[in-house]
Amino acid sequence: MMRQTKLKLAAGAAALLPALACAAGAIEGDVKQQATNWHAIIMFFLFVAFTLGITYWAARRTKSASDFYAAGGGITGFQNGLAIAGDYMSAASFLGISALVFDKGYDGLIYSMGFLVGWPIILFLVAERLRNLGKYTFADVASYRLGQTPVRSFAALSTLVVVAIYLIAQMVGAGKLIQLLFGMSYSSAVLLVGVLMVCYVLFGGMLATTWVQIIKAVLLLSGATFMAIMVLSTVGFSPEVMFEKAVAAHGKGAAIMAPGKADPIDSISLGLALMFGTAGLPHILMRFFTVADAKEARKSVFFATGFIGYFYILTFIIGFGAIMLVLNQPGMMETVVKNGKSVTQLVGGSNMAAIHLADAVGGDIFLGFISAVAFATILAVVAGLALSGASAVSHDLYASVIKHGKANEADEIRVSKITTVVLGVVAIVLGLVFEKQNIAFMVGLAFSIAASANFPVLFLSMFWKGLTTRGAVIGGLVGLLTAVVLIVLGPAVWVEVLKHEHAVFPYKNPAIFSMTLAFVVTWLVSVLDTSAQAEEEKAKFDAQYVRAMTGIGASGASKH
């Protein structure tokens, strides 16, 4: 049994945008280090040893730029679907959404749906065209018929901003999570994640990163499935009985089965950020270049949507199971002082609901397994982030902008590996610097930037003949800057971080404003651009459309 601790986990219980915070792995406040959990540490190092073996195997097969960036295009749709799910299902969404259901009941499932709804958009609008038009990064697609230097420079900037923000959230989340679950020190955890991330990407490239994500997805889905089956077995596999027992145990009673109240503009804005931000995340978009063709890309999204949807259903059962089996149980509750008042809560806070449930249904060994999987989850996510950041620098900036497409593959891979090491060092330093900061808003910011800067440019480049280089770059930059400024002026930063009394911008999530502005500015600047270059770019759309729909001329898988 985990001994009692006093901590605050800001995966969003107090925030209006809990799902975004959960995805961050953002854990704030003072975390009291736990007793060393040897079961978890042994299982985690078994995972590390296995994945480092895969990295060695992948390194021997990574010989070209295509191998390094896209695993040679040799990943199957099913494998890629699992890897995408592994990239997307974060440790803190496992802990955080379970906690939301534990706290709010039905509303927790509503929040998780926002993450899922983005995938049909990718399936029907993005996946096929992306695979047919691109090679390694989404900038390949955005710049297909536009000015290479300005568009790739913007895409690389946007990618690096998203990657940096996401990495800070993951590194801080890793440090706090490992203090809590493993009993390791914060700095040791951050250093370990950074070093392993660099090893996976530096030596194994996309092939190693893909298999780390696949293994982690299988472990997480297996662990969550076991927990859900054990919960349902206690009620004769009757969801109705589970809900009845949860309602009887919860302090809010039947209210947990009804939707809660939220600001409609903030809710819509949250939904837009989750839906369209997913289709603009650079480390997710990179995964579509790892398959052989557009058919496999579509299969990838189909399988990923199934795995992710299944995962969120499991978190719903786990959340209600925790209400039924953990809430108010002896040894599971503690009394803490909040705002001068004594409050009874789950030991470690609501975000420990899934961990306590793992202990309740599977004992110390299963608790160790779930803890190890939570850490492995963070490793898989940061490896994907590091690879997308490195490819933005080496492929988009170095090879395409600085060398004007004339760089040889060996130089390009060398720049990518140097960038990976630099990113690893930067991630470790930022993780240590931000230890005491409230970083719960950061993944909200990453999704908002992806939805406001990357998605409009990517979408219009594929579907609108009238897009010009000026429109894409100016519109994208306006979306990026607006998202950042509005987040800073909003309650998440202006009030909760900077401690001002009132926010200048009233909403926590700006996507409904920043994404709309990005589309409008992109359209307006493109329409007003009557230069000869703009006319030439518009004339190239038909040829792009043919390749996007047929795949004629698209790069194929490497022959190994």
C-alpha positions in Angstrom: 0.0 0.0 0.0 1.3 3.4 -0.9 2.0 5.5 2.2 0.2 8.8 2.6 1.4 11.9 0.9 0.4 15.5 0.5 0.4 16.8 -3.0 -1.5 18.7 -5.6 -1.9 17.1 -9.1 -2.9 19.8 -11.6 -3.9 17.5 -14.3 -7.0 19.7 -14.5 -9.3 19.0 -11.5 -9.3 22.7 -10.7 -9.1 23.9 -14.3 -11.8 24.4 -16.8 -9.8 22.5 -19.4 -9.0 19.4 -17.5 -8.5 17.1 -20.5 -5.8 19.3 -21.9 -4.0 19.4 -18.6 -4.3 15.7 -18.3 -2.7 15.2 -21.6 0.2 17.3 -20.5 1.2 15.0 -17.7 1.2 18.3 -15.8 1.6 17.7 -12.1 2.0 20.8 -10.0 2.7 21.6 -6.4 4.8 20.0 -3.8 5.1 16.2 -4.3 6.4 14.2 -1.4 8.7 11.5 -2.6 7.3 8.0 -1.9 9.0 4.9 -0.5 11.0 3.1 -3.3 8.6 0.9 -5.3 10.9 -2.0 -6.3 8.2 -3.8 -8.2 7.7 -0.8 -10.5 11.4 -0.1 -10.9 12.2 -3.7 -11.8 9.4 -3.9 -14.4 10.4 -0.5 -15.8 14.0 -1.5 -16.3 12.9 -4.7 -18.0 10.9 -2.5 -20.4 13.9 -0.3 -20.9 16.3 -3.3 -21.5 13.8 -4.7 -24.1 13.4 -1.4 -25.9 17.1 -0.7 -26.0 17.5 -4.1 -27.6 15.0 -3.1 -30.2 16.9 0.2 -30.7 20.1 -1.8 -31.4 18.2 -4.0 -33.9 16.7 -0.8 -35.5 20.1 0.9 -35.6 21.5 -1.9 -37.8 18.6 -1.3 -40.3 18.7 2.5 -40.3 20.9 3.3 -43.2 19.2 6.1 -45.2 17.3 9.3 -44.4 14.1 7.5 -45.3 14.9 4.9 -42.7 15.8 7.5 -40.0 12.8 9.8 -40.5 10.1 7.3 -41.7 11.3 3.8 -40.9 11.7 3.3 -44.7 8.0 3.5 -45.1 7.9 -0.2 -44.2 5.5 -0.1 -41.2 2.1 -1.7 -41.8 -1.2 0.1 -41.2 -2.0 -2.1 -38.2 1.5 -1.5 -36.6 1.3 2.2 -37.3 -2.2 2.4 -35.8 -0.9 0.9 -32.6 2.1 3.3 -32.7 -0.1 6.3 -33.2 -2.3 5.2 -30.3 1.0 4.8 -28.3 2.0 8.3 -29.2 -1.4 9.7 -28.3 -2.4 7.9 -25.1 -0.3 9.7 -22.5 0.3 8.5 -18.9 -1.6 11.5 -17.6 -4.6 11.0 -19.8 -4.8 7.5 -18.3 -4.5 8.9 -14.8 -6.2 12.2 -15.5 -9.3 11.1 -17.4 -9.8 8.3 -14.8 -9.6 11.1 -12.2 -12.1 13.2 -14.0 -14.6 10.4 -14.1 -13.8 9.7 -10.4 -14.5 13.3 -9.5 -17.3 14.3 -12.0 -18.7 11.0 -13.3 -20.4 11.3 -16.7 -18.6 14.6 -17.5 -15.2 12.8 -17.6 -16.3 10.8 -20.7 -17.4 14.0 -22.4 -13.9 15.5 -22.1 -12.2 12.4 -23.5 -14.5 12.5 -26.6 -12.8 15.7 -27.7 -9.5 13.8 -28.2 -11.3 11.1 -30.2 -13.3 13.2 -32.5 -10.1 14.6 -34.2 -9.3 11.2 -35.7 -12.2 11.0 -38.3 -11.1 14.5 -39.5 -7.6 13.1 -40.0 -9.0 9.9 -41.7 -11.3 11.7 -44.2 -9.3 14.9 -44.8 -5.7 14.5 -44.1 -4.2 11.0 -44.1 -4.3 10.1 -47.8 -3.3 13.4 -49.2 -0.5 13.8 -46.6 1.0 10.4 -47.5 0.8 11.1 -51.2 2.2 14.6 -51.1 4.8 14.4 -48.3 8.1 12.7 -47.7 9.2 13.1 -44.0 7.4 16.2 -42.4 4.1 18.0 -42.8 6.1 21.0 -44.2 6.7 18.8 -47.3 3.0 19.1 -48.0 2.5 22.7 -47.0 5.3 23.8 -49.2 4.5 21.5 -52.1 3.6 24.2 -54.6 4.5 27.3 -52.5 7.8 29.1 -51.7 10.1 26.5 -50.1 12.2 28.8 -47.9 9.4 30.9 -46.2 6.9 28.1 -45.8 9.4 25.6 -44.5 10.9 28.2 -42.1 7.4 28.9 -40.7 6.6 25.2 -40.4 9.9 24.5 -38.7 9.3 27.3 -36.2 5.8 26.2 -35.5 6.9 22.6 -35.0 9.7 23.5 -32.7 7.4 25.7 -30.6 4.9 22.9 -30.2 7.6 20.3 -29.5 9.3 22.6 -26.9 6.0 23.3 -25.1 4.9 19.6 -25.2 8.4 18.5 -24.0 8.3 20.8 -21.0 4.9 19.4 -20.0 6.1 15.8 -20.4 9.4 16.2 -18.6 7.9 17.9 -15.6 5.1 15.4 -15.6 7.7 12.5 -15.7 9.6 14.0 -12.8 6.6 14.4 -10.6 5.0 11.1 -11.6 8.1 9.1 -10.9 8.6 10.7 -7.5 5.1 9.7 -6.7 5.1 6.2 -8.2 8.7 5.0 -8.0 10.2 6.8 -5.1 13.0 8.2 -7.3 14.2 11.9 -7.0 12.7 14.4 -9.5 16.1 15.3 -11.1 17.0 11.6 -11.5 13.7 10.9 -13.3 14.1 13.9 -15.7 17.6 12.9 -16.5 16.6 9.3 -17.1 13.8 10.3 -19.5 16.0 12.7 -21.4 18.9 10.2 -21.8 16.6 7.3 -22.9 14.7 9.6 -25.3 18.1 10.6 -27.0 19.2 6.9 -27.2 15.9 5.8 -28.9 16.0 8.5 -31.5 19.8 8.9 -32.0 20.5 5.3 -32.7 17.2 3.7 -33.9 15.4 6.7 -35.5 11.8 6.2 -36.5 12.0 2.4 -36.5 13.0 2.2 -32.8 10.6 5.0 -31.8 7.7 3.2 -33.6 8.4 -0.1 -31.8 8.7 1.7 -28.4 5.3 3.2 -29.0 3.8 -0.1 -30.1 5.1 -2.0 -27.1 3.9 0.8 -24.7 0.4 0.9 -26.3 0.1 -2.9 -26.0 1.1 -2.8 -22.3 -1.1 0.2 -21.5 -4.2 -1.3 -23.2 -3.5 -4.7 -21.6 -3.2 -3.2 -18.1 -6.3 -1.0 -18.5 -8.3 -4.0 -19.9 -7.3 -6.1 -16.9 -8.4 -3.4 -14.5 -11.7 -2.9 -16.3 -12.4 -6.7 -16.4 -11.6 -6.9 -12.6 -13.9 -4.0 -11.9 -16.8 -5.4 -13.9 -16.3 -8.9 -12.4 -17.2 -7.5 -9.0 -20.6 -6.5 -10.2 -21.4 -9.6 -12.3 -20.4 -7.7 -15.5 -23.4 -5.4 -15.2 -22.7 -1.7 -15.9 -26.0 -0.9 -14.4 -25.0 -2.3 -11.0 -21.6 -0.6 -11.3 -23.4 2.8 -11.8 -25.8 2.2 -9.0 -23.0 1.4 -6.6 -21.0 4.4 -7.7 -23.9 6.7 -7.3 -24.5 5.3 -3.8 -20.8 5.8 -2.8 -20.2 9.2 -4.4 -20.8 12.4 -2.4 -22.6 14.0 -5.4 -25.0 11.0 -5.7 -27.0 10.9 -8.9 -25.5 14.2 -10.1 -22.4 12.2 -11.3 -24.7 10.7 -14.0 -25.7 14.1 -15.4 -23.7 16.6 -17.5 -22.2 19.5 -15.5 -22.3 23.2 -16.2 -19.6 24.9 -18.3 -19.1 28.1 -20.3 -20.4 27.3 -23.8 -17.8 29.4 -25.6 -14.9 27.8 -23.6 -16.4 24.4 -24.2 -16.7 24.9 -28.0 -13.2 26.4 -28.0 -11.8 23.4 -26.2 -13.5 21.0 -28.6 -12.0 22.9 -31.6 -8.5 22.8 -30.1 -8.7 19.0 -29.5 -10.3 18.2 -32.8 -8.2 20.3 -35.2 -5.1 20.5 -33.0 -4.8 16.7 -33.3 -4.6 17.2 -37.1 -1.8 19.7 -36.7 0.5 18.0 -34.2 3.8 17.5 -36.0 4.8 14.3 -34.2 1.4 12.7 -35.1 1.5 13.8 -38.7 5.0 12.4 -39.1 3.6 8.9 -38.5 1.8 8.9 -41.9 5.1 8.8 -43.7 6.1 5.5 -42.1 3.7 3.4 -44.2 4.0 2.3 -47.8 1.1 4.2 -49.4 -2.1 6.1 -48.8 -4.2 2.9 -48.3 -2.0 1.9 -45.4 -2.2 5.5 -44.1 -6.0 5.2 -44.0 -5.7 1.9 -42.2 -3.4 3.5 -39.7 -6.1 6.0 -38.7 -8.8 3.4 -38.7 -6.9 1.2 -36.2 -5.6 4.1 -34.1 -9.2 5.5 -33.7 -10.4 2.0 -32.6 -7.5 1.6 -30.1 -7.9 5.1 -28.7 -11.7 4.9 -28.5 -11.4 1.5 -26.7 -8.8 3.1 -24.3 -11.2 5.9 -23.3 -14.0 3.5 -22.7 -11.7 1.6 -20.3 -10.8 4.8 -18.5 -14.5 5.5 -18.0 -15.0 2.0 -16.4 -11.8 2.5 -14.3 -13.1 5.9 -13.1 -16.4 4.5 -11.9 -14.6 1.4 -10.6 -12.5 3.6 -8.4 -15.6 5.3 -7.0 -17.1 1.9 -6.2 -14.0 0.1 -4.9 -11.6 2.8 -3.6 -13.7 5.8 -2.4 -14.1 5.9 1.3 -12.2 2.6 1.8 -10.0 2.3 4.9 -6.4 3.3 4.2 -7.4 5.0 0.8 -8.5 8.3 2.2 -6.6 11.2 4.0 -7.5 14.5 5.5 -5.7 17.6 4.2 -6.0 21.3 4.8 -7.1 23.3 1.8 -7.7 27.1 2.0 -7.8 26.8 5.8 -10.4 23.9 5.8 -10.0 20.3 6.5 -10.9 18.2 3.5 -11.1 14.4 3.1 -9.7 13.2 -0.2 -8.2 10.1 -1.9 -4.6 9.6 -0.7 -2.5 11.6 -3.1 -5.5 13.4 -4.7 -8.0 12.3 -7.3 -5.4 11.7 -10.0 -4.2 8.7 -8.0 -7.6 7.0 -8.5 -6.3 4.6 -11.2 -3.2 3.8 -9.2 -5.2 2.9 -6.1 -7.6 0.9 -8.1 -4.6 -1.1 -9.6 -3.5 -1.8 -6.0 -7.1 -2.8 -5.0 -7.7 -5.3 -7.9 -4.2 -6.6 -8.5 -2.0 -6.0 -5.5 1.6 -4.8 -5.3 2.8 -6.6 -8.5 0.0 -5.2 -10.7 0.5 -1.8 -9.0 4.2 -2.0 -10.0 3.2 -2.9 -13.6 0.8 0.0 -14.0 3.4 2.4 -12.5 6.1 1.1 -14.9 3.7 1.5 -17.9 2.9 5.1 -16.8 6.6 5.9 -17.1 7.1 4.0 -20.3 4.2 6.0 -21.8 6.1 9.2 -21.2 9.2 7.8 -22.9 7.2 6.9 -26.0 5.7 10.4 -26.3 9.0 12.3 -25.8 10.8 10.1 -28.3 8.2 11.0 -31.0 8.4 14.6 -30.1 12.2 14.6 -30.2 12.2 13.0 -33.7 9.7 15.5 -35.1 11.8 18.4 -33.7 15.0 17.0 -35.1 13.5 16.4 -38.5 12.1 20.0 -38.6 15.7 21.3 -38.2 17.5 18.8 -40.4 15.0 18.2 -43.2 13.1 21.5 -43.3 15.7 24.1 -42.3 19.1 22.5 -43.1 18.4 20.4 -46.2 15.6 22.5 -47.8 16.3 26.1 -46.7 20.0 26.3 -46.0 21.2 23.8 -48.7 18.3 24.5 -51.1 17.5 20.8 -51.4 21.1 19.8 -52.3 22.2 18.3 -49.0 23.4 14.7 -49.1 21.7 12.2 -46.9 24.7 11.6 -44.6 24.9 15.3 -43.7 21.2 15.6 -43.2 21.1 12.6 -40.8 24.2 14.0 -39.0 22.4 17.3 -38.4 19.3 15.4 -37.2 21.4 13.5 -34.7 23.1 16.6 -33.4 19.7 18.3 -33.1 18.4 15.2 -31.2 21.2 15.5 -28.6 20.7 19.3 -28.3 16.9 18.7 -27.8 17.6 16.1 -25.2 19.8 18.5 -23.2 17.3 21.3 -23.6 14.5 19.1 -22.5 16.4 18.0 -19.4 17.3 21.6 -18.5 13.8 22.9 -19.1 12.4 20.0 -17.0 14.6 21.0 -14.1 13.9 24.8 -14.5 10.1 24.3 -14.7 10.0 21.9 -11.7 8.1 24.4 -9.4 6.1 26.1 -12.1 2.4 25.6 -12.9 2.6 24.1 -16.4 -0.9 22.7 -16.6 -1.7 25.2 -19.4 1.1 24.1 -21.7 -0.5 21.3 -23.6 -3.6 23.5 -24.0 -1.2 25.9 -25.6 0.4 23.2 -27.8 -3.0 22.0 -29.1 -4.1 25.7 -29.7 -1.0 26.4 -31.7 -1.3 23.2 -33.7 -5.0 24.1 -34.4 -4.3 27.8 -35.1 -1.0 27.7 -37.0 -0.4 24.3 -38.5 -3.9 23.0 -39.3 -5.1 26.1 -41.4 -1.9 26.1 -43.5 -1.9 22.4 -44.0 -5.7 22.2 -44.8 -5.7 25.1 -47.2 -2.6 24.0 -49.0 -4.3 20.7 -49.8 -7.8 21.9 -50.5 -7.7 25.5 -51.7 -6.3 26.5 -55.1 -6.1 30.2 -54.1 -3.5 29.8 -51.3 -0.3 31.7 -51.8 3.0 31.7 -49.9 2.4 35.1 -48.4 -1.1 34.0 -47.2 0.2 30.8 -45.7 3.2 32.4 -43.8 1.4 35.5 -42.6 -1.8 33.6 -41.6 0.1 30.9 -39.9 2.2 33.3 -37.9 -0.9 35.3 -36.9 -2.5 32.1 -35.7 0.6 31.1 -33.7 1.1 34.5 -32.1 -2.6 35.0 -31.3 -2.8 31.6 -29.6 0.2 32.3 -27.5 -0.9 35.9 -26.5 -4.5 34.9 -25.7 -3.3 32.0 -23.5 -0.9 34.4 -21.6 -3.7 37.0 -21.2 -6.3 34.4 -20.2 -7.0 32.9 -16.7 -4.6 29.9 -17.1 -1.6 32.2 -17.1 -2.6 35.7 -16.2 -4.4 34.7 -13.0 -3.1 31.2 -12.0 0.6 31.7 -12.9 1.1 35.5 -12.8 -1.3 36.0 -9.9 -3.2 39.0 -11.3 -6.7 39.4 -10.0 -8.6 39.3 -13.3 -7.7 38.0 -16.7 -7.5 40.4 -19.7 -8.9 37.7 -22.0 -11.8 35.8 -20.3 -11.4 32.3 -21.8 -8.9 29.6 -20.9 -8.8 28.2 -24.4 -8.3 30.6 -27.4 -8.7 28.2 -30.4 -12.1 29.4 -31.5 -10.7 32.9 -31.9 -7.1 32.2 -32.9 -7.9 29.5 -35.5 -10.7 31.6 -37.0 -8.4 34.6 -37.3 -5.7 32.4 -38.9 -8.1 31.1 -41.6 -9.4 34.6 -42.3 -6.0 36.3 -42.5 -4.6 33.4 -44.7 -7.6 33.8 -47.0 -7.5 37.6 -47.1 -3.7 37.9 -47.8 -3.9 35.2 -50.4 -6.8 36.9 -52.2 -5.1 40.3 -52.1 -1.8 38.8 -53.4 -1.8 39.5 -57.2 1.9 39.0 -57.7 3.3 36.8 -60.6 4.5 34.3 -58.0 1.0 34.0 -56.6 -0.5 33.3 -60.0 2.2 30.6 -60.6 1.5 28.9 -57.3 -2.3 28.8 -58.0 -1.6 27.3 -61.4 0.3 24.4 -59.8 -2.7 23.3 -57.7 -4.1 21.0 -60.4 -0.9 18.9 -60.6 -0.8 18.8 -56.8 -4.5 17.6 -56.7 -3.8 14.8 -59.1 -0.9 13.5 -57.1 -2.8 14.0 -53.8 -5.7 11.8 -55.1 -3.8 9.2 -57.1 -0.4 8.9 -55.3 1.4 9.0 -58.7 4.9 10.1 -58.0 4.7 9.6 -54.2 7.7 8.1 -52.5 7.4 4.4 -51.7 8.8 2.2 -49.1 12.5 1.4 -48.9 13.7 -2.0 -50.0 15.5 -3.7 -47.2 
